[in-house]
Amino acid sequence: MLVNEAVGTGRSAGDIDQIRRALKSRYDELTVEYDEAMVQSQVLRLVEIGDTAGDDQADSGTKTAERDTAQSLLRAILDRRAQFEHALHRLDEGTYGWCEGCGTSIPVERLEIFPAATTCVSCKQSRERRAA
């Protein structure tokens, strides 16, 4: 799919181009998704501003929840987009496919499932245990 056996070892120019295209494609998809979510958020805000007459506490609470959900979605998209931007930067540096924690190669299977991965499974699990 995104990567092949060349990731984590020596990569040919063709392999790097394939990875770059896939990462850039996903980055572009997330940019479009963000732009669409931003428009929806702005429409929601305009409707909220123009439609407050007769609101009770439940109406206000619902509008606040909708606004929070929209903002949460925007943050999540921006976070994912930043991950792909970082992956592209790492590819340019020649560090894509190598764990930022321990320096070992990230398994190809992990990169196929999560192309923006920056750590191997072991380091990721260690970080999650420390965070808990």
Phi, psi and chi 1 to 4 in degrees:
 res  aa     phi    psi   chi1   chi2   chi3   chi4
   1 MET       -  -89.5  177.3  178.2  138.0      -
   2 LEU   -88.2  -42.6  171.4   64.3      -      -
   3 VAL  -124.8  168.0  -65.9      -      -      -
   4 ASN  -137.3 -168.1   57.5   35.0      -      -
   5 GLU   -61.0  -14.3  -73.4   70.6   31.4      -
   6 ALA   -73.6  -20.8      -      -      -      -
   7 VAL   -70.5  134.9  172.4      -      -      -
   8 GLY    90.1   -8.0      -      -      -      -
   9 THR  -129.2 -158.9   62.5      -      -      -
  10 GLY   -68.9  134.4      -      -      -      -
  11 ARG  -113.3  139.0  -81.4  175.3 -111.1  146.8
  12 SER   -80.4  165.6   70.4      -      -      -
  13 ALA   -60.7  -36.7      -      -      -      -
  14 GLY   -64.3  -40.7      -      -      -      -
  15 ASP   -63.6  -45.1  -66.7  -28.4      -      -
  16 ILE   -62.9  -41.8  -67.7  170.8      -      -
  17 ASP   -63.1  -41.0  -73.6  -18.4      -      -
  18 GLN   -62.8  -45.2  175.7 -171.3   -2.4      -
  19 ILE   -64.2  -45.6  -65.7  166.4      -      -
  20 ARG   -59.7  -44.1 -179.5  174.8  -75.9  108.9
  21 ARG   -61.9  -42.6  -79.4 -167.5  -52.2  -87.6
  22 ALA   -66.7  -44.9      -      -      -      -
  23 LEU   -63.1  -44.3  -69.2  171.0      -      -
  24 LYS   -64.9  -39.1  179.9   73.4  167.9  103.5
  25 SER   -61.1  -44.9  174.2      -      -      -
  26 ARG   -67.3  -38.8 -176.1   62.9 -176.9  132.8
  27 TYR   -59.3  -45.9  177.0   86.0      -      -
  28 ASP   -63.7  -40.1  -68.3  -16.1      -      -
  29 GLU   -60.9  -42.7  -71.2  169.7    6.9      -
  30 LEU   -67.1  -33.4  -71.6  166.1      -      -
  31 THR   -64.4  -44.6  -61.6      -      -      -
  32 VAL   -63.8  -43.3  168.8      -      -      -
  33 GLU   -60.8  -41.3 -171.5  176.9  -21.8      -
  34 TYR   -64.4  -46.3  175.7   79.1      -      -
  35 ASP   -59.5  -42.5  -69.0  -16.1      -      -
  36 GLU   -66.2  -42.2  -69.3  170.1   -5.6      -
  37 ALA   -65.6  -35.1      -      -      -      -
  38 MET   -64.8  -42.9 -176.5   60.4   92.7      -
  39 VAL   -62.6  -44.6  167.8      -      -      -
  40 GLN   -61.8  -39.1  -69.3  173.5   -6.6      -
  41 SER   -64.6  -41.3  177.9      -      -      -
  42 GLN   -66.6  -39.6  -70.5  170.7  -16.0      -
  43 VAL   -62.9  -43.9  167.3      -      -      -
  44 LEU   -59.1  -42.7 -179.3   64.5      -      -
  45 ARG   -63.7  -42.8 -128.1  178.4  -75.1  139.4
  46 LEU   -64.7  -41.5  -71.0  173.9      -      -
  47 VAL   -64.2  -41.6  167.6      -      -      -
  48 GLU   -62.9  -42.3 -175.4  177.7  -46.0      -
  49 ILE   -66.2  -41.3  -69.8  169.6      -      -
  50 GLY   -83.9   -9.9      -      -      -      -
  51 ASP  -128.2   62.3 -174.8   28.0      -      -
  52 THR  -111.9   -8.0   57.0      -      -      -
  53 ALA   -63.7  128.2      -      -      -      -
  54 GLY    80.7    8.4      -      -      -      -
  55 ASP   -68.4  138.0  -80.1   -0.3      -      -
  56 ASP  -105.7 -173.0   59.3   13.6      -      -
  57 GLN   -62.9  -36.4  -72.8 -179.5  -24.9      -
  58 ALA   -65.7  -42.2      -      -      -      -
  59 ASP   -62.2  -45.1  -69.2  -25.5      -      -
  60 SER   -62.4  -41.9  -65.7      -      -      -
  61 GLY   -63.4  -40.8      -      -      -      -
  62 THR   -64.2  -44.2  -61.6      -      -      -
  63 LYS   -64.2  -39.4  -71.3  177.5 -178.5  178.3
  64 THR   -64.0  -42.6  -61.3      -      -      -
  65 ALA   -63.5  -41.9      -      -      -      -
  66 GLU   -63.6  -42.0  -71.8  173.2   -8.9      -
  67 ARG   -64.7  -42.7 -175.1  174.4   52.6 -111.3
  68 ASP   -63.1  -40.5  -70.7  -11.8      -      -
  69 THR   -63.6  -43.4  -60.0      -      -      -
  70 ALA   -63.0  -42.1      -      -      -      -
  71 GLN   -67.1  -37.9  -69.3  -59.0  -49.0      -
  72 SER   -63.9  -41.5  178.8      -      -      -
  73 LEU   -62.0  -44.6  174.9   63.4      -      -
  74 LEU   -61.0  -43.3  -72.0  169.5      -      -
  75 ARG   -63.7  -40.9  -76.4 -170.6  -59.9  -87.3
  76 ALA   -64.6  -41.9      -      -      -      -
  77 ILE   -65.3  -44.1  -65.6  169.0      -      -
  78 LEU   -61.8  -38.2  -78.5  176.4      -      -
  79 ASP   -64.8  -46.7 -176.8   47.5      -      -
  80 ARG   -63.0  -40.5  -74.8 -169.3  -41.4 -130.8
  81 ARG   -64.0  -39.7 -167.0  172.8   72.4  166.0
  82 ALA   -63.9  -35.2      -      -      -      -
  83 GLN   -63.2  -41.4  -68.9  171.7   -4.9      -
  84 PHE   -71.9  -34.0  -81.6   86.3      -      -
  85 GLU   -63.4  -42.2 -174.0  174.9   20.1      -
  86 HIS   -64.0  -40.4 -176.9   64.6      -      -
  87 ALA   -62.6  -40.6      -      -      -      -
  88 LEU   -63.8  -40.7  -75.9  163.2      -      -
  89 HIS   -63.3  -43.5 -179.6   69.3      -      -
  90 ARG   -63.4  -36.9  -69.3 -171.1   58.6  178.2
  91 LEU   -62.8  -43.3 -173.1   64.0      -      -
  92 ASP   -62.9  -35.9  -69.0  -21.5      -      -
  93 GLU   -77.5  -16.4  -71.9 -179.0  -28.3      -
  94 GLY    86.9   13.9      -      -      -      -
  95 THR  -106.2    0.0   58.8      -      -      -
  96 TYR   -64.4  134.3  180.0   82.3      -      -
  97 GLY    93.9   -1.3      -      -      -      -
  98 TRP  -115.8  137.8  -63.0   95.9      -      -
  99 CYS   -66.5  129.5  179.4      -      -      -
 100 GLU   -72.2  -17.8  -70.6 -178.8  -19.2      -
 101 GLY   -85.0  -54.9      -      -      -      -
 102 CYS  -114.9  -10.2   65.4      -      -      -
 103 GLY    86.2   -0.5      -      -      -      -
 104 THR   -81.5  165.6   62.2      -      -      -
 105 SER   -72.2  141.8   65.9      -      -      -
 106 ILE   -81.9  130.0  -60.6  171.5      -      -
 107 PRO   -55.9  140.5  -23.2   32.4      -      -
 108 VAL   -55.9  -38.7  173.2      -      -      -
 109 GLU   -60.8  -38.7  -62.2   81.3   11.4      -
 110 ARG   -66.1  -43.0  176.5  161.4  167.8   71.7
 111 LEU   -68.7  -30.3  -69.4  170.5      -      -
 112 GLU   -68.5  -36.6  -73.5  176.9  -16.3      -
 113 ILE   -79.3  -41.4  -67.4  168.3      -      -
 114 PHE  -132.9   84.6 -175.6   55.8      -      -
 115 PRO   -59.8  -21.7  -16.5   25.4      -      -
 116 ALA   -93.7   11.6      -      -      -      -
 117 ALA   -59.5  138.0      -      -      -      -
 118 THR  -116.4   -5.5   59.3      -      -      -
 119 THR  -133.0  155.8   57.8      -      -      -
 120 CYS   -73.7  169.8   65.6      -      -      -
 121 VAL   -60.7  -42.6  174.5      -      -      -
 122 SER   -60.7  -47.9  177.9      -      -      -
 123 CYS   -66.3  -37.2  -73.3      -      -      -
 124 LYS   -63.2  -44.5  177.8   66.8  173.5  170.9
 125 GLN   -63.7  -39.8  -71.4  172.4  -20.3      -
 126 SER   -62.2  -43.6  -67.0      -      -      -
 127 ARG   -62.5  -41.4  -74.9 -177.2 -177.2  175.5
 128 GLU   -66.9  -37.6  -72.3  174.7   -7.9      -
 129 ARG   -65.0  -41.7  -80.5 -167.5  -63.4  -91.3
 130 ARG   -66.6  -34.7  -76.8 -168.0  -55.3 -101.7
 131 ALA   -74.2  -23.9      -      -      -      -
 132 ALA   -78.2      -      -      -      -      -
